[in-house]
Amino acid sequence: MRRLPPVALCSIPIFVFGCFAPPPSENESGSETQNEAESDDDEEGEDDGQDDGQDDGFEAGDEAQGSSGDTPASNSEDDDDADSASDTSSGSSSSSSSADAEGTSTSGGGDADTGAACTDVPPDDRETCATWKEWGECDSEWMIGFCEATCGRCEGGASDTSGGDTSTSSTTASTSSTTGDLGDDNPFPPISGGSMGFTTRYWDCCKPSCGWRANASNPVISCDVSDNSIGVTDEANACERNGTSGAFTCHRMAPWAHSNAVSFGYAAFNGAPCGTCFQLEFTGATNNAGNDPGAQAIAGKTMVVMVTNIGGIQQGQFDLLVPGGGVGDFNGCSGQWGISNSELGAQYGGFLLACKEQNGFDYEQSRQCARDRCEAVFGTRGLTDLYDGCMWYMDWFAAADNPQVRYQQIDCPQELNANAH
């Protein structure tokens, strides 16, 4: 990742949250919340799936469009049942994660130098060279020039440096592949009480609802088609222009890990003003994916998110901005990245759901398939922030499908504020 995916009622476009003044109808995220049997949502006109409640602001003042998730399935892919996939608000994707400070691994990997002719510098500040090696990226063309020592490309075959990046941990259904590299720091006390909810995922490339001045007191920034920041702007939503120009979600809004225990990111959420932050504690259960190994694997982990979008999603649903999580009703990604719709995976569910359908919903095979898609779509194009965020979902998040959470509102960490504004 760069340094420094209920029964949502998508069909009910009731966007009266403090986050938007007239909500610029935003695209909803494509996160599939696979509600088993597309149930409740359908009753409201929403497909079984949690709505992608996010409205990507098409023009401030315009009537908010229905949440993207109304249709098929929410971005998050149901592990077991492809049947339910509810959409989650995909609407506005906010910028990529910025806070380098939190994303940096504690193991110091990759910064060590083995000499003038052989440095061991990682591609970004969020992951160490040992982690990239463990993920099998040493042989990737884009890694040439990075992590030379750890990847054994130095004269004499040196495979390590004093950076301590050599420690690795086995990747299993119950642990993150970065275990041992990031440490277990968790500055957030356990939640006492709180409310119960669940998460889904999406990434539609559209301008977030909270990126419009009319919708937020402190709007989040947007980026141009090449991911250059254009700050807070009233530039048209890129999803109105088929992703060829206008304002997009910045790649740096992708989630990142602070440690093995804590991650940061952004989400669509209804019922709270733009810029509100929440602490989420994963319970080990899934909202509608049955006996999901991924949800079990992240039990006890914490994620802190900032609200950057809204839409027709269910109460207590956090539609996480995750690259490769599905575009939902609005797709600005094909145009921005120059790829076909099929390469984006399932419209509601993204890479993981497409891979589950391809692999008979086998957890490990589907997870590996989705990792390969992260590489094919983001890694080969040099879209580092998106690649890192996609791999974060496969590793730290263990490709969990619509995991349930206990949550509470908290003060926003500086990392999230600095990255979004």
C-alpha positions in Angstrom: 0.0 0.0 0.0 1.1 3.4 -0.5 3.0 5.3 2.1 2.8 8.5 3.2 -16.7 -4.7 0.4 -28.6 -6.9 5.4 -30.8 -6.0 3.7 -30.1 -2.7 2.5 -32.9 -0.8 1.0 -31.1 0.6 -2.0 -34.3 1.4 -3.6 -35.0 3.9 -1.0 -33.1 7.1 -2.0 -33.6 8.8 1.3 -30.4 10.6 1.8 -30.8 13.0 4.6 -27.6 12.7 6.4 -25.6 15.6 7.5 -23.0 14.6 5.0 -24.7 16.1 2.1 -26.6 19.2 1.6 -28.4 18.4 -1.5 -26.6 15.1 -2.1 -25.1 15.0 -5.4 -26.4 11.8 -6.5 -23.5 9.5 -6.3 -22.8 6.2 -7.7 -23.4 3.5 -5.2 -20.7 1.2 -4.4 -20.7 -2.2 -5.8 -20.1 -4.0 -2.7 -22.2 -7.1 -2.6 -23.5 -7.8 0.8 -24.8 -11.0 -0.2 -27.8 -11.3 1.9 -28.7 -14.8 1.7 -31.6 -15.0 -0.6 -31.6 -11.5 -1.6 -34.2 -10.9 0.9 -35.1 -7.9 2.6 -33.7 -5.6 0.1 -35.9 -7.0 -2.5 -38.9 -6.1 -0.6 -37.8 -2.5 -0.9 -37.0 -2.9 -4.5 -33.4 -3.5 -3.6 -31.9 -6.7 -4.7 -30.9 -9.0 -2.1 -28.0 -7.3 -1.2 -27.1 -4.5 0.8 -27.4 -1.4 -1.2 -24.3 0.3 -2.1 -25.7 3.2 -0.4 -23.2 5.5 -1.7 -24.2 8.2 -3.9 -21.4 9.5 -5.9 -22.1 13.1 -6.2 -22.9 13.8 -9.7 -23.6 17.4 -9.2 -24.0 19.0 -6.0 -27.6 19.9 -5.5 -28.8 17.1 -7.8 -31.1 14.6 -6.3 -29.2 11.7 -4.9 -29.4 8.6 -7.1 -30.5 5.4 -5.7 -27.9 3.4 -4.0 -25.9 1.3 -6.4 -26.3 -1.8 -4.5 -29.9 -2.0 -5.2 -29.5 -4.5 -7.8 -27.8 -7.8 -7.8 -25.6 -8.2 -4.9 -23.7 -6.1 -2.6 -20.0 -5.7 -3.3 -18.9 -8.1 -0.8 -19.1 -11.5 -2.3 -21.0 -14.2 -0.5 -18.7 -16.8 0.3 -21.0 -19.7 0.3 -24.0 -18.6 -1.5 -23.7 -16.7 -4.6 -27.3 -16.3 -4.2 -27.4 -13.4 -2.1 -25.2 -10.6 -3.0 -26.5 -7.3 -2.0 -25.1 -4.2 -3.2 -23.5 -1.8 -1.0 -23.1 1.8 -1.6 -20.3 2.3 -3.9 -20.9 5.7 -4.7 -18.0 7.8 -4.0 -14.7 6.4 -3.7 -12.6 8.6 -1.6 -8.9 9.1 -2.0 -6.2 6.6 -1.3 -4.9 6.0 2.1 -2.3 8.5 3.0 -1.2 8.1 6.5 2.2 6.7 6.0 3.0 6.8 9.6 0.5 4.2 10.4 1.0 2.1 7.4 4.6 1.5 7.9 5.5 -1.8 9.3 7.4 -1.9 12.5 10.0 -4.3 11.3 12.0 -1.7 9.4 12.3 -3.9 6.4 13.5 -2.7 3.2 15.1 0.5 4.3 18.4 -1.0 5.1 21.2 -0.6 2.7 23.7 -3.2 1.7 26.0 -0.9 -0.1 26.0 1.7 -2.8 25.4 -0.9 -5.4 22.6 -2.7 -3.6 19.9 -0.9 -1.7 16.9 -2.6 -0.2 14.2 0.0 -0.6 10.5 -1.2 -0.7 8.1 0.2 -3.3 6.2 2.1 -0.5 6.3 2.8 3.2 3.4 0.5 4.1 5.0 -2.9 3.5 8.5 -4.2 4.2 10.6 -6.0 1.6 10.1 -9.2 3.6 6.4 -8.9 3.1 6.7 -8.3 -0.7 9.0 -11.3 -0.8 6.5 -13.5 1.1 3.8 -12.4 -1.3 5.9 -13.8 -4.1 6.4 -10.4 -5.8 10.2 -10.6 -6.2 10.0 -11.9 -9.7 7.5 -9.3 -10.8 8.9 -6.9 -13.4 7.6 -3.9 -11.5 9.7 -4.9 -8.5 13.0 -4.4 -10.3 14.9 -1.8 -8.5 13.1 -2.4 -5.2 14.1 -4.8 -2.4 17.2 -5.9 -4.3 18.9 -7.5 -1.3 15.8 -9.2 0.2 14.9 -10.6 -3.3 18.5 -11.9 -3.7 19.4 -9.7 -6.7 22.5 -8.2 -5.1 26.0 -9.2 -6.2 27.0 -12.3 -4.2 23.3 -13.3 -3.9 22.6 -11.4 -0.7 19.1 -12.2 0.3 18.7 -10.0 3.3 19.7 -6.8 4.9 19.8 -5.5 8.4 16.4 -4.1 7.9 14.9 -7.2 9.5 12.6 -7.8 6.6 13.3 -11.4 6.5 10.8 -12.5 9.0 7.8 -14.0 7.4 4.7 -15.9 8.5 2.7 -18.6 7.0 -0.5 -17.5 5.3 -3.4 -19.6 6.4 -7.1 -19.1 6.5 -6.7 -17.8 10.0 -3.8 -15.4 9.7 -2.6 -12.6 7.7 0.5 -13.1 5.5 2.0 -10.0 7.1 1.9 -11.4 10.6 5.2 -10.9 12.2 6.2 -7.9 10.1 3.8 -5.3 11.2 3.7 -5.9 15.0 0.5 -6.0 17.0 0.1 -2.4 18.1 -3.5 -1.4 18.9 -4.0 2.1 20.3 -7.7 1.7 20.4 -9.3 0.2 23.6 -11.8 -2.6 23.1 -15.4 -1.4 22.5 -17.6 -1.6 25.5 -21.2 -1.8 24.4 -21.4 -0.2 20.9 -23.7 -1.3 18.1 -23.8 -4.3 15.8 -23.3 -4.0 12.1 -21.4 -5.5 9.1 -19.1 -4.5 6.3 -19.3 -4.8 2.5 -16.9 -3.5 -0.1 -16.8 -1.5 -3.3 -14.7 0.7 -5.5 -16.4 2.5 -8.4 -13.8 5.3 -9.1 -16.5 7.9 -8.8 -16.3 11.2 -7.0 -17.4 10.7 -3.4 -20.5 12.3 -2.0 -18.4 13.9 0.6 -16.2 15.5 -2.1 -18.9 18.2 -2.8 -18.8 21.4 -0.8 -22.6 21.3 -0.6 -22.4 18.0 1.2 -19.7 18.4 3.7 -18.2 21.1 5.9 -14.7 19.7 5.2 -15.0 17.9 1.9 -12.5 15.2 0.9 -10.3 15.7 -2.0 -10.7 14.3 -5.5 -8.2 13.3 -8.2 -8.1 13.5 -12.0 -8.0 10.6 -14.4 -4.3 10.1 -13.8 -4.7 10.2 -10.0 -3.3 13.6 -9.5 -5.0 15.4 -6.7 -7.3 18.3 -7.7 -8.2 19.1 -4.1 -11.7 20.0 -3.1 -13.5 20.8 -6.3 -16.9 21.1 -7.9 -15.6 19.4 -11.0 -18.1 17.0 -12.4 -18.2 13.4 -11.2 -16.1 11.2 -13.5 -18.9 8.6 -13.6 -21.0 11.1 -15.5 -18.3 11.0 -18.2 -17.7 7.3 -18.4 -14.5 7.6 -16.4 -12.7 9.5 -19.1 -12.4 12.9 -17.3 -13.8 14.8 -14.3 -13.3 14.1 -10.6 -12.4 10.6 -9.4 -11.8 8.8 -6.1 -8.2 9.2 -5.3 -6.2 5.9 -5.2 -4.8 6.8 -1.9 -8.2 6.2 -0.3 -7.5 2.5 -0.4 -7.2 0.8 3.0 -3.9 0.1 4.7 -2.6 -1.8 7.8 -1.2 0.0 10.8 -0.3 -3.3 12.4 -1.5 -6.9 12.4 -4.3 -5.8 14.7 -5.4 -2.4 13.2 -6.1 -1.0 9.8 -7.4 2.3 8.5 -9.7 3.1 5.6 -12.8 4.9 4.3 -16.4 3.8 3.8 -19.9 4.7 2.8 -22.3 4.9 5.7 -25.7 6.3 6.3 -26.8 8.2 9.4 -23.6 10.1 10.2 -22.1 13.3 8.7 -19.3 13.3 6.3 -16.0 13.0 8.0 -17.3 11.0 11.0 -15.1 8.2 12.1 -15.9 4.8 13.6 -14.0 2.0 15.3 -15.0 -1.4 14.0 -14.2 -4.7 15.8 -14.7 -7.8 13.8 -16.6 -10.5 15.6 -15.6 -13.6 13.5 -19.0 -14.0 12.0 -20.3 -13.1 8.6 -23.5 -11.3 7.7 -24.6 -13.8 5.1 -21.7 -15.9 3.8 -22.2 -18.9 6.0 -19.2 -20.5 7.6 -16.7 -18.0 6.1 -13.0 -18.8 6.9 -12.1 -15.2 6.1 -14.5 -13.7 8.7 -13.2 -16.2 11.3 -9.6 -15.2 10.5 -10.0 -11.6 11.3 -11.9 -12.1 14.6 -10.7 -9.6 17.1 -9.1 -7.2 14.6 -9.9 -3.5 14.5 -10.5 -1.2 11.6 -11.0 2.6 11.9 -12.9 4.2 9.0 -14.0 7.7 8.0 -17.4 8.3 6.3 -16.8 9.6 2.8 -20.0 8.6 1.0 -23.7 7.7 1.5 -26.3 5.8 -0.3 -29.1 3.3 -0.1 -27.4 1.0 2.3 -28.7 -0.7 5.4 -28.5 0.7 8.9 -25.3 -0.4 10.5 -23.7 -1.3 7.1 -20.2 0.0 6.3 -19.4 -0.2 2.6 -15.6 -0.2 2.6 -13.6 1.3 -0.2 -11.6 -1.6 -1.4 -9.9 -1.8 -4.8 -11.4 -4.7 -6.8 -14.4 -4.8 -4.5 -17.0 -4.3 -7.3 -18.2 -1.1 -9.0 -21.9 -1.4 -8.3 -24.4 0.7 -10.3 -21.8 3.2 -11.5 -18.5 2.4 -13.2 -15.9 5.0 -13.7 -13.1 2.4 -13.5 -13.1 0.9 -17.0 -12.6 4.3 -18.4 -10.0 5.5 -15.9 -7.9 2.3 -16.1 -8.5 1.5 -19.7 -9.9 -2.0 -19.0 -12.9 -4.1 -20.0 -15.9 -4.5 -17.6 -15.1 -8.2 -17.3 -11.7 -7.5 -15.9 -13.3 -5.8 -12.9 -14.9 -9.0 -11.8 -18.5 -9.2 -10.6 -20.3 -5.9 -10.7 -21.5 -6.5 -7.2 -18.7 -8.4 -5.5 -15.7 -7.7 -7.6 -12.7 -10.0 -7.9 -13.6 -12.3 -5.1 -17.2 -13.1 -6.1 -16.1 -13.7 -9.7 -13.4 -16.1 -8.4 -15.8 -17.9 -6.1 -18.1 -18.5 -8.9 -15.2 -19.7 -11.0 -13.9 -22.0 -8.3 -17.0 -23.5 -6.8 -16.8 -21.2 -3.8 -13.7 -22.9 -2.5 -12.1 -20.4 -0.1 -8.4 -20.9 -0.7 -8.7 -21.3 -4.5 -11.0 -18.2 -4.7 -8.6 -16.2 -2.6 -5.6 -17.0 -4.7 -7.6 -16.3 -7.9 -8.5 -12.9 -6.5 -4.9 -12.2 -5.6 -3.9 -13.0 -9.2 -6.6 -10.5 -10.4 -5.0 -7.8 -8.1 -1.8 -8.4 -9.9 -3.3 -8.5 -13.4 -5.4 -5.4 -13.0 -3.3 -3.2 -10.7 0.2 -4.7 -10.4 0.9 -4.9 -14.1 -0.2 -1.3 -14.6 1.9 0.2 -11.8 -1.2 1.3 -9.9 0.6 0.8 -6.6 -1.9 2.2 -4.2 -4.7 0.1 -5.7 -2.6 -3.0 -5.8 -1.6 -2.5 -2.1 -5.3 -2.0 -1.1 -6.4 -5.0 -3.1 -3.7 -7.2 -1.5 -4.6 -5.8 1.9 -8.1 -7.2 1.4 -6.6 -10.6 0.5 -4.1 -10.7 3.4 -4.9 -8.5 6.4 -8.6 -8.8 5.8 -8.2 -12.5 4.8 -10.7 -12.0 1.9 -13.5 -12.0 4.5 -17.0 -11.8 3.0 -19.3 -9.3 4.6 -17.9 -9.8 8.1 -20.0 -8.6 11.1 -18.7 -5.9 13.4 -19.3 -4.2 16.7 -18.8 -0.5 16.2 -18.8 2.9 17.9 -18.1 6.5 16.9 -14.7 7.9 17.8 -12.5 10.9 17.2 -10.9 10.7 13.8 -7.2 9.7 13.8 -4.8 12.2 12.2 -3.9 9.5 9.6 -7.3 9.5 8.1 -7.8 13.2 8.2 -4.4 14.0 6.6 -5.0 11.5 3.9 -8.5 12.6 2.9 -8.0 16.4 2.9 
